[in-house]
Amino acid sequence: MNYRLATIDDFQEIIGIYRSAIDTMNADGIMQWDEIYPTADDIRKDIDTQEMYVGLKDSRICVAYTLNKESDAQYQNASWVGGINYIVVHRLCVAPEFQHQHIARNTMQHIHNECRGYGIKAVRLDAFTENPYALALYENLGYQKRGEAVWRKGKFNLYELIL
């Protein structure tokens, strides 16, 4: 799989992936995302600031995610150990037709390898406690729960992986 920065030319395809993923999660009883979050404006901002990346398989975008140091105030509820040299993963989304093919796992491993290459010491993220797929993914990759956050959809675990 090839990874690259998302471009504005990818915008409509990425929006379609998120909308399809929301429909799939809702059908599975995972009410994590909706029309309020993530929005098209969130995606456009991620692309404009060059913080959104995509993974391509057979020339199709199959995964999108954002990397930056931004975090909600609720991240202060965590007992982080990775110091100040970290990155936060936001909105990791695998297109439904590519799910259950280890795309998310491979993408996270790619993120880890890239971060190591840039000298980043820790990766942080949050995962909805009612999304068993995300919880299993991050815990199987060695992420440690450092705290909890509560947003309008419910409780989220705050995770960190020391690289």
Solvent accessible surface area in square Angstrom, and as a share of the most:
residue,aa,sasa,rsa
1,M,88,0.39
2,N,113,0.58
3,Y,45,0.17
4,R,94,0.34
5,L,66,0.33
6,A,6,0.04
7,T,64,0.37
8,I,84,0.43
9,D,132,0.69
10,D,12,0.06
11,F,17,0.07
12,Q,132,0.59
13,E,80,0.36
14,I,0,0.00
15,I,10,0.05
16,G,34,0.32
17,I,13,0.07
18,Y,6,0.02
19,R,148,0.54
20,S,49,0.31
21,A,3,0.03
22,I,20,0.10
23,D,96,0.50
24,T,43,0.25
25,M,24,0.11
26,N,58,0.30
27,A,90,0.70
28,D,83,0.43
29,G,50,0.49
30,I,7,0.04
31,M,104,0.46
32,Q,26,0.11
33,W,20,0.07
34,D,22,0.11
35,E,147,0.66
36,I,101,0.51
37,Y,82,0.31
38,P,12,0.07
39,T,46,0.27
40,A,41,0.32
41,D,110,0.57
42,D,40,0.21
43,I,1,0.01
44,R,98,0.36
45,K,99,0.42
46,D,2,0.01
47,I,9,0.05
48,D,93,0.48
49,T,69,0.40
50,Q,120,0.53
51,E,37,0.16
52,M,0,0.00
53,Y,63,0.24
54,V,0,0.00
55,G,0,0.00
56,L,30,0.15
57,K,72,0.30
58,D,123,0.64
59,S,105,0.68
60,R,117,0.43
61,I,5,0.03
62,C,0,0.00
63,V,0,0.00
64,A,0,0.00
65,Y,2,0.01
66,T,0,0.00
67,L,28,0.14
68,N,13,0.07
69,K,105,0.44
70,E,90,0.40
71,S,54,0.35
72,D,70,0.36
73,A,77,0.59
74,Q,53,0.24
75,Y,11,0.04
76,Q,155,0.69
77,N,90,0.46
78,A,16,0.12
79,S,82,0.53
80,W,55,0.19
81,V,97,0.56
82,G,13,0.12
83,G,45,0.44
84,I,153,0.77
85,N,66,0.34
86,Y,40,0.15
87,I,24,0.12
88,V,0,0.00
89,V,8,0.04
90,H,30,0.13
91,R,38,0.14
92,L,30,0.15
93,C,4,0.02
94,V,17,0.10
95,A,1,0.00
96,P,34,0.22
97,E,96,0.43
98,F,16,0.07
99,Q,51,0.23
100,H,157,0.70
101,Q,77,0.34
102,H,129,0.57
103,I,9,0.05
104,A,25,0.20
105,R,73,0.27
106,N,68,0.35
107,T,0,0.00
108,M,0,0.00
109,Q,74,0.33
110,H,50,0.22
111,I,1,0.00
112,H,9,0.04
113,N,93,0.47
114,E,79,0.35
115,C,4,0.02
116,R,122,0.44
117,G,69,0.67
118,Y,172,0.65
119,G,31,0.30
120,I,29,0.15
121,K,114,0.48
122,A,0,0.00
123,V,0,0.00
124,R,17,0.06
125,L,3,0.01
126,D,46,0.24
127,A,2,0.02
128,F,3,0.01
129,T,39,0.22
130,E,106,0.48
131,N,14,0.07
132,P,80,0.50
133,Y,124,0.47
134,A,18,0.14
135,L,33,0.16
136,A,50,0.39
137,L,28,0.14
138,Y,15,0.06
139,E,94,0.42
140,N,106,0.54
141,L,27,0.13
142,G,32,0.30
143,Y,6,0.02
144,Q,96,0.43
145,K,101,0.43
146,R,54,0.20
147,G,14,0.13
148,E,65,0.29
149,A,1,0.01
150,V,92,0.53
151,W,68,0.24
152,R,137,0.50
153,K,59,0.25
154,G,23,0.22
155,K,88,0.37
156,F,17,0.07
157,N,14,0.07
158,L,0,0.00
159,Y,1,0.00
160,E,0,0.00
161,L,24,0.12
162,I,82,0.42
163,L,47,0.23
